[in-house]
Amino acid sequence: MAAPRIVRRAEVDIGGPWPDSIPPLLRRLYAARGAGSPDLARPRLSGLLPPDAMEGMDLATSLLQQAMAEDRHIVVVGDFDCDGATACATGVRGLRLLGARRVSYAVPNRMVHGYGLSPALVEELAALQPDLLLTVDHGIACHAGIEAARAHGWQVVVTDHHLPGPRLPAADAIVNPNLPGDAFPSKALAGVGVVFYLLLALRRRLRDGGAFEGGEAPDLGALLDLVAVGTVADLVPLDANNRALVAAGLRRLRSGLGCAGLNALIAACGREQARLTASDIGFAIGPRLNAAGRLEDMALGIECLLTDDAQRAGELATLLNGINAERRAVQQDMTDDAEAALSRAMLAETDVPLAPCLFDAEWHPGVIGLVASKMKERLHRPVLAFAPSEPGSDLLRGSARSIPGFHIRDALAAVDAANPDLVQRFGGHAMAAGLTLALANLPAFEQAWQAHAAQVLDDGLLQAEMLSDGELRPQEFDRFHAEALRDGGPWGQGFPEPLFDGLFEVLDWRVVGERHLKLTLRHPDRREPLAAIHFGGWQGQPPSTHAHLAYRLAPDDYRGGQAVQLVVEHRAQA
């Protein structure tokens, strides 16, 4: 595929005034991301949006208050990804903190129940004899499951953040900032963020009702470690509200105040707790929790997040670490299959499908999302990957990943509207979605999908771009600025980690770990050489003597002291 085009961000007024503790480099980076003041750049919990504006909040908290007062059984129903697992643990822990005595949880098994609150899961829940189901990170598309639950006489409160379809489910209450007409200013909350907001509103209702007279109300800030992990892992935009939540959760984790399970996971993935970043959540902690839902049972992940026994947490974290290693191996095999299939299908680059649909009868349905994501990154095209819902099944599960400018959930909605008998169900966001369809319908769906892609996608969207923050000044290649960049986040979706670019002379290079390049560089305006690492950068040919690099500046903790290194993201001949 064509190399990405490096595009520098436009320079903007840095605004202010800024405190001396924020160096000029960070001021420039914050302003370029739309945060032209300290309050926007580093939002605090005191500035969180209040929950009042979220539609359905009053009814939902009223139902929960009544259930707690009557000592009824509340079952929190989670989902099998990291957001769903942290949302489930947040709901269970939060309700217990607020005084609920009968709280338990359930989570669907991907291979047995399918997605969300399905009729199959409802039948299993009957043994628990619940009175009220609280869905977290799902429910807005679970029409049949909610109807089945209410047929049992149970109340259902839905908390979700996914985009709703044309018809809402018949739940007793729905809390979702993405409902049509909902006045809550931020639409970027993850599922864990929505249930955290529900708990904030419930605490206030209980307080107003005199529940905490004679003592302080419970500190729900103790749940922010879970909120941070779920928010970052779900790749929702880190707007000011989400950055306040994530920053507070990271502070708890760095200081060792996180729950036993997250502390154990940090240790299991070899991260330094005191310097934990949002990137560590996204690339290390989140995948280990997600792996349980992909290959095993997410109940393992939720149990890890709910236990207060450090030894048990360590055992579960070790188990999750092993499952994640297995997930990586399965993912690599499936990605190799996908690349081989594409290579067979296209004779030249122009033959790459606009929006590839990939299917293999041997693929695991829990890993297709990762395959779609990998292939999307390689091709810079929307990608759908399908697998049988279970071995030998004629029902397919699909995961879709998209590129900027192509809203994948809306694209699925358009195809479904034009072909109402093809897709059984779908849902998701702008950049990621899921769907279910019959194997027999796959050829017709692919034809309709490609036709829609041809109408929407153009050459501009298909050109990958890397947004650069420009060049670093010669004096900024130091430990002070490297640590400021590391600690200046949280960086993430919608508030991207700083990336710089410039011309360098390659003084020396060597291959490490078979695939990576270790480089010694000279900047044209610096006498001292710079160390750099380009992960996956070895392509069998020596690097050119002069290179245009897109890179990140990071502390080099391996060498220690004042050492820094450039982490190269893209390399081209100058």
N, C-alpha and C positions, 0 to 999 in steps of 0.2 A: 504494500500500500504506500501511497505518497506520504512523505515525511510531514509531520505537523509544522504549521507555520507559527513562528514566534511573533506574537503581537504584544507590544508594550502598552501598558495601561496609560491612559491620558493623565497628565499631571493636573492635580486639582489643588485648590486653596486648602491649606491644612487647618484652617479654622482656629479654634482655641478660645480662650487661652489654655495652655497646657502646663501641668506641673513639671518641675524640673526632673522628677523621677521618671518621666516618659521621654526617652531620647528622641532626637529629631528624626531618626530613621523610622521608628515606630509611628511617630505622628504622621509621617508621609504615608506609611502603609495603611494606617487606620483610615485616614481621609480618603485614600483611593478606594476603600471598601465601603464608603458611604458613612463612616463614623467620624465626623469632623469635630467631635468634642469628647472630653474625657468620659462623660456620662454614657455616650453611645459606644465609645471604644471599649470601656471596661464597666459594663452595666452591673449594678448591685441588686441583691435580692430586695432591698427596700424599694426599688423601682419596678418590681414585677407588676405586670398587668393584673388587675383584680379579676376574680372569677365571675363577678356579677353578670357581665355581658354575655356569658355563654348560655345559649338557649338550652332549656331543659334542666339546668342546674338546680333550680329551686325544687322542681318535682322529684328529681333523682335523690337529692339529699333528704327530702321529706320521707320518701319511701325507705331509705336506709335508716334514718332516725327511728321510724316506727318499728322496723324490723329489729333494731338493737334494743329498743324499749321493751319489746315483747319477747326477747330472747329467742328470736327465730334463727334458723340456720341459713347463713349466707355462704354461697359457694362462688368464689372468684374463678372465672373461666378464662384461662390464658390462651396464648398462641405459641406456635412452635418456632418462633425466631427470637432473637435477643431482645427486641423491643417488647414482644409479648411476654417473655419470661421475666424481665425486670418489671414490667407493668403488673404482672401477677404477684410477684413478691412485694411490690410496693402496695398493692391493694390489700393483701393479707396482713402485712406488717402494720400498715396504716390503720386499718379497721381495728386491729387488736390494740394498738396504741390508744385509739379513741374510745375503747371500752367494750367493743363487741366481744362477746364470750363464745359464740358459736360461729367460727369462721373456718372454712376449709377451701381447698382449691382443686381444680381439675384442668387438664390440658389435653387437647386432642393429640393422638398419635397420627402422624402424617400418613402412614401406610394403612392404618385401620379405619380412621374416622374421616379423613380428608380435612379440609380447611375449616377452622372456626367452629361455631356452635352448630353442628350438623345434627340431623335426626338420629344418626347412629350414636353420637356422643350423648345426646339427651337420654336415650334408652339406658346407657350405662350409668348416667348420673342418678337415675331413679333409685338405685341402691343406697345412695347417700341421703335420700329423703330431704332434699333442699326445700327451702321456702322462697328464697330469692336468689336468682343468678345475676352476678355482676360480670358482664363481659368486658375484657380489656384488650385493646388493640385489634378488635374485630367486632363484628355484630351488625354493622351497617348493611351488609349484604347477606345476612344469614336468615332469610325470610322463613324457610322451611323449619330450621332448627328452633327459631323463636316461637313459631306456631306450635310446634310439638311440645316445647317447654310449657307454654301457657295452657295447652290442653291437659297437662298434668296438674294444673292449678298453681303453678309457680309464677311469681312475679319475675320480670326480666328488666334489668337496667343495663342499657348499652352505653359503654364508653368506647369511642373509636376516633380515629383521625383520618381514615380513608375516605375518598370521595364517594358520596352516595350516588345511587342510581336514580332513575326517574321515580321510583316508589320506595318509601321508607318502610322498614319492617314494623310489625305490630307489637313493638315493645311497650312496656309500661312507661318508660322514660328513655330518652336518648340524649346523650351529651357528646357533641362532636362539633368542634369549631368550624368544620367545613360544610355544615348544613347550609342549604340555600337561605340567605337572609340573616344568618347568624352574625351578631354584631361584635363578637370578640375580635379585637384588632389583629391578633396574630393567627395566621392559618398554618403555622409551621410546627405546632406542637406535635411531638411523637405520641404514640399510644401511652407510654409511661408518663408523659407530661400531662395528658388529659386526665388520667386517673389521679395524679398528684393534685391537680387543680380541684378535682371532685373532693378529695380529702380536705383540702384547705377550706372549701365551702362547707363541708360537713362539720368540720371543727367549729366554724363560726356559728352554725345553726345550733350545735350542741351547747356552745358557750352561751348563746342568747337564751337558751332554754334552761340555763342554770346547772348544766351537767358538771361544771368544774368549780363550783363554789367551794371556797375553802382551800383551793390549791390552784397551781398553774395549769393551764391547758398543755397537753402533750406537745413536745417539740417535733413537728413534722420535718424539720430540717435534717433529722437523722435519716431520712429517706433519700436525700439528694444524691448520695453516691449511686444508688440504683437509677435515679432519674438521669444522671449524667451518662451512665453507660448505655442505657437504652436509647437516649436521644442521639448520641454520637453514632452508635452502631446502626441506627435506622436511616442515616444519611439524610435527615430532614434539614432544611436550611437553618443555619445558626444565626437567626435574627437576634436582635438585642435581648429579647425575652429568653430565648433558648440559651444564649451565651451566659446570661446571669445564672440560669439553672446549672449549666454544665460547669462553669467556673467554680460555683459553690460546691458542687459534687466533687470536683477534682481536688479542691482544698481539703475536703474531708478524707479523701483517699490518700493524698500525700501525707497527711498528718497521722495516718494509721487509724482513723476513726470510721473507716468503711466497715461494712458487715464482714463477718468471718469468711464468707464464701468469696467475696471479691478480693479480700486480702490474700486468700489462698491462691486465687487465680493469678494475681499479680506475681506472686512468688513462682507459680508453676511455669509461667511464660518468661521468667528471667528478667522482668522489668524492674528498674530501680524505683521503689515506691515513692521516695521523697521527690523524684523528678518526673513523675508520671505526667503524660500529656494526652490530649485528645487523640493524637495519632496512635498512641499505645492502646487506647481503647479500641480504635477502629481496626487495627491490624493484629492485635494479640488477644485482648480479652474478649471482644465481641465474637470473633470466629470460634473461640473455644466453647462459648455458650451456644452459638448457632449450630455447632457440629452435633450437639446432642439431639436437636430437633431434626437435623438432616438425616442422620444415620441411625439414631437410636430412639430415645424417648425424652422429650424436653422436660419431663418430670425430674430427671436427673439434674438438669440445670437449675430448675426452680428449687429443688431440695437444697442444692448448694447455696443458693441465695437466701434461703430461709433459716438454715441451721445457725445456731449461735455457738456450737461446739467446734472449736478450732481444729481439733483432730479429725472430726468427721468432715469438716470443710476441706481439709487437706486431702483426705482420701478421695472425695468427690472431684476436687480440682485435678488430681492426678488422673482419675478416670476420664474426665473431660479432655485432658491433654492428649491422652491416648486415642480417644475417638477423633479428635481433631487431626492427629497424624494420619489416621485411616482416611479421613475425609480428604486430606490433601492428596493422598495416593489415588483415590477414586476420581477426584477432580482432574488430576493430571491425565489419567487414562482417558477420561471422557473428552477433555480438551484436545488431546492428540487425535481422538476419533473425529472430532468436529473439524479440525484443521485438515485432516486427510480427506474427509468428505468434500470440503470446500475446494481442495486442490484438484480433486477428480472432476468436480462440477464446472470449474472455470479454466478456460484455456489461456486467458489473458486477464489483466487487471480489469478491463472494461466489462468482463463477464461476471464480476462480483454482483450477486443479487443486491438490489437496493436495500432490502430488509430481510436478511436470510432467516429462513425457518429450518431449524435443525432437528432431526429426530433419529433416535436409535432405540430399537426394541430392548437393548440390553442396558440402557442408561438407568441410573437411580434417580427417582423423582426428587429426592432431597438435595441434589447437587446441580440440577439443571440451571438454577438461577446463577450459580457461580460460573458455569460454562457460558451462559449467555453474556455475563458481564465480561469475562475474559475475551470472548470473541468480539464483543462490542468495542473493547479497547483496542484490539488488534486492527479491526476493519474500519472503525469510526462509522458504523452504521447501526441502526436499530437491529437487534437480534432477538429472535424467539427460539427457545430450546424446549423440546418436548420429550417426555418419557412416559411409559405406561404407569398408570396410577399404582399398580402392583404387578408383579411378574405375570405375563400372559394376559393382562387385562386389555379389553378393547376400549377402555376409557383412558384418555391422555391428560396429563397435567402439563401445563406450559408455564414457563417463566419468560418475561420480556424485559429487556434492558434497552434504554434509549440514549440518544445524543441530544445536546442542547438544541432547542427549536422544534423538536418533534415530540409532542405530548402523547406518550404511549397509551395511557389509559383512554384518552379521548379518541385516539386512533382505533383502539379496539371497539369503543362504543360506536364509532362510525361504521365499521365493518359489520358489527352486530345489527345495527339498525337497517343496513342495506341487505343483510342476509340473516333474517331472524331465526333460522333453523340450524345454523352452523355451530354457534358457541353455546354451551350450556350455562356457563357463568364466567364472570370476569370481574376484576377490580384492581385498584392500585393507585398510582400517582403519575406525575409527569414523566419520571425517569425510570420507574419500575412498575411492573404489573404482573398479574397471574391470571390464568384462564384454564378452563376445563372444556374438552370437546371429545367427541367420539373419534376413534381411529379412522373410521370410514369417511369422516368429514375433513380429514387433514388436507387432501389434495385441493378440494374446493375452497377451504379456508385459505390455503397458501395462495391460490390464484387471486382471491378477493383481497387478501392482505397486500400482495405485491401491486395490485392495481391501485389500491389506496395510497401506498407509499409513492408510487409514480406520480400521483397527483400532488402530493404534499412536499416531497423531498426535492431539493434543488442542489446545484453544484456548491453553492455557498455553505449549505448545511453539512455537506459531505466532506468539506475541507476541515480537517482537525486543526485546532488552534491551541497554542499554549500561551496563556496570559502571563506576561512577565512584568515585574515591578521595576524593570530597567537595570541599570548598573549600580553596583555598590561602589562607594568611594574607596580609594586605596586604604584609608585609615579605618574603614569599617570591617576589614577582614581580621577581626580580633575576637578574643574570647568574650569580652563584654557584650559586643553586639550579637554574637552567636547565642549567648544565654538569654539576651533580651528577646531575640526572635523565638527561641524555644518557649520561654515563659510568658510571652506577650499575648498568647491566645486567650481562650481556646480558638484554634483555627479549625475549619472544617467546611462542610457543604455550605455554599453561599457566603462564606467568609474565609476564603482559601488561604492556606499556608503560603507565606511569601516565597516567590520564585524570582530569581534574577537571571540576567543573561549578559554575556560579554565575550570578547575575544581573548584567547590565551595561547601561549606557546607551550607545547608539550615537551618538557625536558626529558622525561623518563616515563616508562610504563612497564607494567608486568601483569600477567594474568593470575588471579587468585580464585580458588574455589571453582576452577574450570570455566566459569561463565562471566566472571566479574573482572573489571579493569581497575587496577590501582595506578593512579597517575600522579606525576609531579609536574606542577604547572608554574608558569610565570605570567603574572599580570603585567601589562605594558607599563604601568605606573608604580610598580612595587619592585624593590630589590629582592626581598625575601621570597623564596619559592613557596608554593601552596600545595598541600596534599589534597587529593581528591579520590573519590571512589565512584565508579559507574557500575551499579549493579545490573547484571545482564548485558553489559556493554561489550563483551568480547564476541565479535562476529567472525573471527578467523583471519582478520586482516589487521595489520598494525595501524594504530590511529595516525591521522595526519599530523604533521609537525605544528600546524597552526589550526586551531579549532574554535568554532563558535559554540559555546556551551550555555545551556539553561541549567541552573543549579540552585541548590539551597545551601545556606551557610549553617553549619552545625558544630557544636562542641565535639571535639574528638576525645571522648572519655577513655578510649583504649590507650592512647598515648598519655592522657592526663595533663596536669599542669595547665598551661595556657594554650594548649594545642587546639586548633580548629581544622575542619576539613570541608571541602565542597562535596556535596552529594549531587552528582550529575544526573539530571533527568533526561537530557537530550544532548546529543553531540553531532555536529556537522562540520564538514571541512570549511574553514574560513575562506 
